[in-house]
């Protein structure tokens, strides 16, 4: 039943109890192990002081933990911390701690690389190597939480699945990671403090709603007409704005949670008043709010950041339509930690 060499964190508590019973160990030992793995985030069996040496040795030999480790980190002038996380098979992903006056946010990755090839994103230029397991996603959050406490003495308040990869193409691991992050047996964080960002996979947005998602959902929109969105986001060809509108409306009606529209503002591409009108028309289809994001160069010259004049006119026009608009100023640009810049360069 229990495969030799299987990662210990793929077992449920019930499976661990069965494992210990078959080994002739009392059931409560499984609960102790489970707490070490998830509540205390033990990276080695040596740390598990209330388990016998014989038990720890057996587990060490038979069921590896494979913890994610911080290979190296960079600290930005604005206190943003970018970490290169090394996975057990030698792959790397990046995660970011973003400190602001009101919150401490962990931006985490869900895939090694990405398969969606969005034209404005450095990660999109990388090949997708594999999905990240749920415990590897959990570890990213736990490590960034520790950085928040050690560097700034402030607890982690928010989590965004906006790093490398498309979360909804790694659906089961993302959902399991959120289950453990929010569980009292894990990090005990509120699901309302978690946002999953998607490039827009309509059927998976519907599945999120059907599965009773309690967390927030953000759509990377970036253009509110199909021609422009096709140009910068190939995923739009199979997930058009009409299908996304239908999926997001369904998500809102089923969960009661307003999805957020994320919109990177590119100079003279999607920042005209006509573009603002198209965005406003799309945003009126269901209750939502709009996050406008500064473009961060990835060095290929394809896009430029919108000028302050055009950006301000764009914001004013949206606000005149009585829409909720937040302008997100990028952080961590000097260490390539800002939105769209994660590419394992650091």
Secondary structure, DSSP 8 states (H G I E B T S, - for coil): ---TT--GGGS-HHHHHHHHHHTT--THHHHHHHHHHHTS--SSGGG-TTS-HHHHHHHHHHS-----EEEEEEE-TTS-EEEEEE-TTS-EEEEEEEE-SS-EEEE--SEES-SS--TT-SGGGS---EE--HHHHHHHHHHHHHHHHHHHS----EEEE-SSS-GGGSHHHHHHHHHHHHSTTTT---GGGEEEEES--HHHHHHHHHTT--SEEEEE-S-SSHHHHHHH-GGGGTS-HHHHHHHHHHHHHHH---EEEEEEEBTTTS-SHHHHHHHHHHHTTSSEEEEEEE----SSSS--B--HHHHHHHHHHHHHTT--EEEE----GGGT-STT--SS--
